[in-house]
């Protein structure tokens, strides 16, 4: 995303030099900002059509927003584009109702300035937006900006839909009904997540990605949209279907909340062979413990996570001691360095012969980060196609003692390990 920088240094210079001038005994009352932030325009709507003018917008005439819709894919009506803008922590979006030819001029990532003179904010066929815009009222200021989607669960999205409407969101969820072979995205399908609610994913039958196979579980990125049929998420194109997979296994993700950390307080508990009964089954925590220290251990949910030892010259494991019966299509987990330890190198592995032999999935990972860098863990996601019973483990490589330059082998935190069935 391009950055517009205001340089306060110039203001400081002006303030310093002006202090040497004669004081103005009749200061001006100030000139209203000609640009009303999009959230301010959004707030002007009270339920009925509202003409937008300087009186309504405290003297402003213009607003600005980033285009988040993709007109080429065909999943948003051809006479609409959708824009959003974040102002003072408030992210709001509106539909721009245009004619087809005008709408086709703008693409995802364009930054537009809109002249709101003689326009109206209103709902058209259930969708909230601005009518009355013509080409001479739209100025493209930038293009090709990168746009981030807000990750949200379905219950929060629906409970606060006014805040999310016409903005870019990301929901990770399962289909309400397991799809049979050959079912595609075309039409209205309902998804559910752990929040206990559901929402529709709508794909126009004429959209250029409507024939994509419908996966039981995926990340669904798109525009939180409302029509006369209700609220829904409309993906913009094929890239908005993220990491499709089968449904998540029961009791997953493994969040390492049970048992209490005191059950596995030592890195190597020979008497128990380092086996711990977790909520998903028995795991081997070899030179690993259950950690519960706030702002040090990398727990994403709850108050516990796995902590894997540092500086060893042999591999250590977080390993399932059981098979999942229906294969796997995706594995995800969260990771980061313990406290401010150096990074390390680890890899995901799988076994289809009850742990006799193991194969690596993807590439080793070496970018675990410290709490000082970010308190938010990173998520690793692996798409696989395993049709037979399988088990997984994380193998933290034994690189030896860290030396601050060529060898980095700090403690590693792991949480919320999830496995999705094959389909």
Secondary structure, 3 states (H helix, E strand, C coil): CCCCCCCHHHHHHHHHHHCCCCCCCCCCCCCCCCECCHHHHHHCCCCCCEEECCCCCCCCCEEEEEECCCCCCCCCCCCEEEEEEEECCEEEEEEEECCHHHHCCCCCCCEEEEECCCEEEEEECCEEEEECCCHHHEEEEECCCCCCCEECCHHHHHHCHHHHCCCEEEEEEEECCCCCCCCECCEEEEEECCCCCEEEEEECCCCCCCCCECCCEEEEEEEEEEECCEEEEECCCHHHEEEEECCECCCCCECCCCCCHHHHCCCCCHHHCCEEEECCEEEEEECEEEECCCCCCCCCCCCCEEEECCCCCCCEEEEECCCECCCEEEEEEEEEECCCCCCCCEEEEEECCCCCCCEEEEEEECCCCCCCCCCCCEEEEEEEEECCCEEEEEEECCCCCCCCCCCCCCCEEEEEEEEECCC
